[in-house]
């Protein structure tokens, strides 16, 4: 008999699901869509709220 207490995790009820990954093509499409969206948002901001939008 030992005086050492063993700390063990109880077994998991449901094993964790593997993470779903995107294909390389889908990842590239999402990256390009994000870049285009960023340019469109910047264009819209400077068009409607920029310094040149309000006449002085």
Secondary structure, DSSP 8 states (H G I E B T S, - for coil): --S---------SS---------HHHHHHHHHHHHHHHHHHHHHHHHHTSTTTS--
